């Protein structure tokens, strides 16, 4: 991970509050992060079609059909939205620009709108995947009476940036609160992806990847999958890694008791969301 200018050395990351507005991950760094990604078939198909379309720009232009370049992902925390942005960058072999909301959002909302425009202008200047998590923080509906009028101006700036977003870059946004997105923002996205808690099949597959070649007791993957039902991918990863650390410290096989102990210690949050199926 590094903060840096992209291919053009004169094109520096914009700064706010004395810090870079984003962190740049090169394709090789993205590849390391997605070694264990497990995508639901519907989302995998969307990603593959999206990438295929990007490789057929001339044909799309011939038929005067816009090439997709904006993806919004919604679902509960820890279900793979951020990882999918890394995966897209890795597959396209372009950098991921991970926006820092703490730098973008300013107490003076006029500055927030200006920061939004700066980061979009930066992304348009050279091919990349521009990724903004917790998108609802700047794209919240303008119909909410609790929001001050200045926040509506931020949304208007964002709408303009989305309308002007072209070139070879991709914009990806993620939110846990899709119902709070402004309707006009929602309509700007040509691709929408839904994420949910892993079902039995994908939970078992992911746990199998996490355990890997680590020495373990028999049938551990299946038993662990049953134990961790209802957990997000992120929670599963933390629990299994915690158990593996314990096994290493004790110089023993990885066991279900270790997984159970790690789960009790980690205390995964109970979510109201259902799995994708």
C-alpha positions as CSV (number, residue, x, y, z in Angstrom):
1,X,0.0,0.0,0.0
2,X,1.3,3.4,-0.8
3,X,0.3,7.0,-1.4
4,X,1.6,8.1,-4.7
5,X,0.8,9.7,-8.0
6,X,-0.3,7.3,-10.7
7,X,1.4,7.0,-14.0
8,X,1.8,10.7,-14.5
9,X,4.3,12.0,-12.0
10,X,2.9,15.5,-12.3
11,X,-0.6,14.3,-11.4
12,X,-0.4,14.2,-7.6
13,X,-3.1,12.9,-5.4
14,X,-5.3,15.9,-4.2
15,X,-4.9,16.7,-0.5
16,X,-7.3,18.0,2.1
17,X,-6.8,18.6,5.8
18,X,-3.1,18.1,5.2
19,X,-3.5,14.5,4.0
20,X,-4.0,12.7,0.7
21,X,-7.6,12.2,-0.2
22,X,-7.0,8.6,-1.2
23,X,-4.7,5.7,-1.0
24,X,-3.4,4.1,-4.2
25,X,-3.1,0.3,-4.5
26,X,-1.3,-1.0,-7.5
27,X,-2.6,-4.1,-9.4
28,X,-0.1,-6.4,-7.7
29,X,-1.2,-5.2,-4.3
30,X,-4.8,-5.7,-5.3
31,X,-4.0,-9.3,-6.4
32,X,-2.7,-10.1,-3.0
33,X,-5.8,-8.9,-1.3
34,X,-8.2,-11.0,-3.4
35,X,-6.5,-14.3,-3.1
36,X,-9.4,-15.7,-1.2
37,X,-12.3,-13.9,-2.7
38,X,-15.6,-15.9,-3.0
39,X,-18.2,-14.2,-5.2
40,X,-21.8,-15.2,-5.5
41,X,-22.5,-16.4,-9.0
42,X,-24.8,-13.5,-9.8
43,X,-22.1,-11.0,-8.8
44,X,-19.4,-12.9,-10.5
45,X,-21.5,-12.8,-13.7
46,X,-21.9,-9.1,-13.4
47,X,-18.2,-8.5,-12.9
48,X,-17.3,-10.7,-15.9
49,X,-19.9,-9.0,-18.2
50,X,-18.7,-5.6,-17.0
51,X,-15.1,-6.5,-17.8
52,X,-16.1,-7.9,-21.2
53,X,-18.0,-4.8,-22.1
54,X,-14.9,-2.6,-21.2
55,X,-13.0,-4.7,-23.7
56,X,-15.5,-4.0,-26.5
57,X,-15.6,-0.2,-26.4
58,X,-15.3,0.3,-30.2
59,X,-18.3,-2.0,-30.8
60,X,-20.3,-0.1,-28.2
61,X,-19.4,3.2,-29.7
62,X,-20.4,1.9,-33.2
63,X,-23.9,1.2,-31.9
64,X,-23.9,4.4,-29.9
65,X,-24.4,2.5,-26.6
66,X,-22.5,3.9,-23.5
67,X,-19.9,1.6,-22.1
68,X,-20.6,0.9,-18.4
69,X,-18.3,2.6,-16.0
70,X,-20.1,3.0,-12.7
71,X,-20.9,0.3,-10.2
72,X,-22.9,0.7,-6.9
73,X,-22.6,-2.2,-4.4
74,X,-25.0,-2.5,-1.4
75,X,-25.4,-5.0,1.4
76,X,-24.3,-5.5,5.1
77,X,-20.7,-4.9,6.3
78,X,-18.1,-7.6,5.7
79,X,-19.8,-9.3,2.7
80,X,-17.2,-8.5,0.1
81,X,-18.0,-5.1,-1.4
82,X,-14.5,-3.6,-0.8
83,X,-12.9,-6.8,-1.9
84,X,-14.8,-6.7,-5.1
85,X,-13.4,-3.3,-5.9
86,X,-9.9,-4.7,-5.4
87,X,-10.8,-7.6,-7.6
88,X,-12.1,-5.3,-10.4
89,X,-8.8,-3.3,-10.3
90,X,-6.8,-6.5,-10.3
91,X,-8.7,-8.0,-13.3
92,X,-8.4,-4.7,-15.3
93,X,-4.7,-4.3,-14.3
94,X,-5.2,-0.7,-13.2
95,X,-4.7,0.9,-9.8
96,X,-7.4,1.1,-7.1
97,X,-7.9,4.6,-5.7
98,X,-9.4,4.1,-2.2
99,X,-11.0,7.4,-1.2
100,X,-10.6,8.5,2.4
101,X,-13.9,9.9,3.6
102,X,-12.2,11.5,6.6
103,X,-10.2,13.7,4.2
104,X,-13.1,14.3,1.7
105,X,-15.7,15.4,4.2
106,X,-15.1,18.9,5.6
107,X,-17.0,20.8,8.3
108,X,-17.6,23.5,5.7
109,X,-19.7,21.6,3.2
110,X,-18.6,23.8,0.3
111,X,-15.2,22.3,0.8
112,X,-16.7,18.8,0.7
113,X,-18.2,19.5,-2.7
114,X,-14.9,20.9,-3.9
115,X,-13.0,17.8,-2.6
116,X,-15.4,15.5,-4.3
117,X,-14.8,17.2,-7.7
118,X,-11.0,17.1,-7.1
119,X,-10.9,13.4,-6.6
120,X,-13.1,12.7,-9.6
121,X,-11.0,14.9,-11.8
122,X,-7.9,13.0,-10.6
123,X,-9.5,9.7,-11.4
124,X,-10.5,10.8,-14.9
125,X,-6.9,11.8,-15.7
126,X,-5.5,8.2,-15.9
127,X,-7.1,4.7,-15.9
128,X,-8.0,3.5,-12.4
129,X,-10.8,2.1,-10.3
130,X,-12.0,4.9,-8.0
131,X,-13.6,3.4,-5.0
132,X,-15.7,5.2,-2.4
133,X,-17.0,3.2,0.6
134,X,-19.8,4.4,2.9
135,X,-21.1,6.2,-0.2
136,X,-24.3,7.3,1.6
137,X,-22.2,9.8,3.6
138,X,-22.0,12.1,0.6
139,X,-24.9,10.8,-1.5
140,X,-27.7,10.9,1.0
141,X,-31.2,11.8,-0.3
142,X,-31.9,15.5,-0.5
143,X,-35.5,14.8,0.6
144,X,-34.3,14.3,4.2
145,X,-35.5,17.3,6.2
146,X,-32.8,16.8,8.7
147,X,-30.1,17.6,6.2
148,X,-29.0,21.2,5.8
149,X,-29.4,22.8,2.3
150,X,-25.6,22.8,1.8
151,X,-25.6,19.0,1.9
152,X,-27.9,19.1,-1.2
153,X,-25.2,21.1,-2.9
154,X,-22.7,18.3,-2.3
155,X,-25.1,15.9,-3.8
156,X,-25.5,18.2,-6.8
157,X,-21.8,18.3,-7.2
158,X,-21.6,14.6,-7.1
159,X,-24.3,14.3,-9.7
160,X,-22.3,16.5,-12.0
161,X,-19.2,14.5,-11.4
162,X,-21.0,11.3,-12.2
163,X,-22.5,12.7,-15.4
164,X,-19.0,13.9,-16.5
165,X,-17.2,10.8,-15.6
166,X,-15.7,9.3,-18.7
167,X,-12.4,8.0,-20.1
168,X,-10.9,4.7,-19.1
169,X,-11.6,4.8,-15.3
170,X,-14.2,3.0,-13.3
171,X,-16.2,4.4,-10.4
172,X,-17.3,1.9,-7.7
173,X,-19.3,2.9,-4.6
174,X,-20.4,0.8,-1.7
175,X,-23.1,1.4,1.0
176,X,-24.9,-0.5,3.7
177,X,-27.8,2.0,3.5
178,X,-29.0,1.9,-0.1
179,X,-32.4,3.2,0.9
180,X,-30.8,6.5,2.0
181,X,-29.1,7.2,-1.4
182,X,-30.6,10.1,-3.3
183,X,-32.8,8.7,-6.2
184,X,-31.0,10.8,-8.8
185,X,-27.6,9.4,-7.6
186,X,-29.1,5.9,-7.8
187,X,-30.1,6.4,-11.4
188,X,-26.6,7.4,-12.5
189,X,-25.3,3.9,-11.9
190,X,-25.4,1.5,-14.9
191,X,-24.4,-1.5,-12.8
192,X,-25.8,-2.5,-9.4
193,X,-24.6,-5.4,-7.2
194,X,-26.3,-6.9,-4.1
195,X,-24.2,-8.5,-1.4
196,X,-25.5,-10.7,1.5
197,X,-24.3,-13.1,4.1
198,X,-22.8,-16.2,2.7
199,X,-25.0,-19.2,2.4
200,X,-23.9,-22.8,3.4
201,X,-22.1,-23.5,0.1
202,X,-20.1,-20.2,0.0
203,X,-19.4,-20.2,3.7
204,X,-17.9,-23.7,3.4
205,X,-15.9,-22.8,0.4
206,X,-14.5,-19.7,2.1
207,X,-13.6,-21.5,5.3
208,X,-11.9,-24.2,3.2
209,X,-9.7,-21.5,1.6
210,X,-8.9,-19.9,5.0
211,X,-7.9,-23.2,6.6
212,X,-5.9,-24.2,3.4
213,X,-3.0,-26.5,4.1
214,X,-3.0,-25.7,7.8
215,X,-2.9,-29.0,9.8
216,X,-6.3,-29.6,11.3
217,X,-8.6,-32.2,12.7
218,X,-10.9,-34.2,10.3
219,X,-14.1,-32.6,9.0
220,X,-13.2,-29.3,10.5
221,X,-14.3,-27.3,7.5
222,X,-17.9,-28.6,7.6
223,X,-18.2,-28.3,11.4
224,X,-16.8,-24.8,11.3
225,X,-19.2,-23.8,8.6
226,X,-22.2,-25.0,10.7
227,X,-20.8,-23.2,13.7
228,X,-20.3,-19.9,11.9
229,X,-23.7,-19.8,10.1
230,X,-25.0,-16.2,10.0
231,X,-21.5,-14.7,10.1
232,X,-20.2,-12.4,7.4
233,X,-17.1,-13.2,5.4
234,X,-15.1,-10.7,7.4
235,X,-16.2,-12.2,10.7
236,X,-15.4,-15.7,9.5
237,X,-11.9,-14.6,8.4
238,X,-11.1,-13.0,11.8
239,X,-12.4,-16.0,13.8
240,X,-10.5,-18.6,11.7
241,X,-7.3,-16.6,11.8
242,X,-7.6,-16.1,15.5
243,X,-8.0,-19.9,15.9
244,X,-5.0,-20.5,13.7
245,X,-2.8,-18.2,15.8
246,X,-3.9,-20.2,18.9
247,X,-2.9,-23.4,17.2
248,X,0.5,-22.0,16.2
249,X,1.1,-20.8,19.8
250,X,0.2,-24.2,21.2
251,X,1.9,-26.1,18.4
252,X,-1.2,-28.2,17.9
253,X,-3.7,-29.2,15.2
254,X,-6.4,-26.6,14.4
255,X,-9.5,-27.9,16.2
256,X,-13.2,-27.0,16.3
257,X,-12.8,-26.1,20.0
258,X,-10.2,-23.5,19.0
259,X,-12.7,-22.1,16.4
260,X,-15.4,-22.1,19.1
261,X,-13.2,-20.3,21.6
262,X,-12.2,-17.7,19.0
263,X,-15.8,-17.1,18.1
264,X,-16.7,-16.5,21.7
265,X,-13.7,-14.2,22.1
266,X,-14.3,-12.3,18.9
267,X,-18.1,-11.9,19.5
268,X,-19.3,-11.4,15.9
269,X,-22.1,-8.9,15.6
270,X,-25.5,-10.2,14.8
271,X,-26.9,-8.6,11.7
272,X,-30.5,-8.1,10.6
273,X,-29.6,-8.8,7.0
274,X,-30.4,-12.2,5.4
275,X,-28.0,-14.0,3.0
276,X,-28.2,-13.4,-0.7
277,X,-30.4,-16.4,-1.4
